[in-house]
Amino acid sequence: MTITHLLIGLILLLIIINVASIWLTKKGLTKDDNNNMIPDAIEEKFSKIKEDIFNRVERVSEELKDVSKSIKEVGNQIGDVPKAFKGKPRTGRKPQ
């Protein structure tokens, strides 16, 4: 298949979807209060999915911040491993 056949098929699919949504709206099977040819049920589902995605992105960024802090701590303490291998005492906190 060439790219032109693919593009023509995609355009035809979009036209069919648009005609079907107009027909469903005219028959009264779907509601479209703002008259943008997108059924309101689909708009509501999309907004819920969008909100869920934003929440997940926020949680992932929080976890990545925690991981970066842990990696920095490991980097700070990795120098203690050769000292322990040589038999030197553990530095740790200074006694008060």
C-alpha positions in Angstrom: 0.0 0.0 0.0 1.2 3.4 -0.8 0.9 6.4 1.4 -1.7 8.0 -0.8 -4.0 4.9 -0.4 -3.5 5.1 3.3 -4.3 8.8 3.4 -7.4 8.3 1.2 -8.6 5.5 3.5 -8.1 7.6 6.6 -10.0 10.6 5.1 -12.8 8.3 4.1 -12.9 6.8 7.6 -13.1 10.3 9.2 -15.9 11.3 6.8 -17.9 8.2 7.6 -17.5 8.9 11.4 -18.6 12.5 10.9 -21.6 11.5 8.9 -22.5 8.8 11.5 -22.3 11.3 14.4 -24.5 13.8 12.5 -27.0 11.2 11.8 -27.1 9.9 15.4 -27.5 13.5 16.6 -30.4 14.2 14.2 -32.1 11.0 15.2 -31.9 12.0 18.8 -29.8 9.0 19.9 -27.0 11.1 21.2 -27.0 14.6 22.8 -24.9 17.4 21.6 -25.7 20.5 23.6 -22.9 22.7 22.3 -23.5 21.7 18.7 -19.9 20.8 17.9 -20.7 17.5 16.3 -19.1 15.6 19.2 -21.6 13.7 21.4 -21.6 14.9 25.0 -21.0 11.4 26.3 -17.7 11.2 24.5 -16.7 14.6 25.7 -17.4 13.6 29.3 -15.4 10.4 29.0 -12.5 12.2 27.4 -12.5 14.8 30.2 -12.4 12.0 32.8 -9.6 10.2 31.0 -7.7 13.5 30.7 -8.0 14.2 34.4 -6.8 10.7 35.2 -3.8 11.1 33.0 -2.9 14.4 34.6 -3.1 12.7 38.1 -0.9 9.8 37.0 1.7 12.2 35.5 1.8 14.1 38.7 2.3 10.9 40.8 5.0 9.7 38.5 6.9 13.0 38.7 6.7 12.8 42.6 8.1 9.3 42.5 10.9 10.3 40.2 11.8 13.1 42.6 12.0 10.5 45.4 14.1 8.2 43.3 16.5 11.0 42.3 16.9 11.9 46.0 17.7 8.2 46.8 20.2 8.0 44.0 22.0 11.2 45.3 22.2 9.6 48.7 23.7 6.4 47.2 26.2 8.6 45.4 27.1 10.3 48.6 27.7 7.0 50.4 29.4 5.0 47.7 32.7 6.4 48.7 32.5 4.6 52.1 32.6 1.1 50.4 36.3 1.2 49.6 37.1 2.5 53.1 35.1 -0.4 54.6 37.0 -2.8 52.3 40.3 -1.5 53.6 39.1 -2.1 57.2 38.8 1.6 58.2 36.2 2.3 60.9 32.8 3.6 59.8 32.5 7.3 59.8 28.8 7.8 60.5 27.7 10.7 62.7 30.1 12.3 65.1 29.3 11.6 68.8 28.0 14.6 70.6 
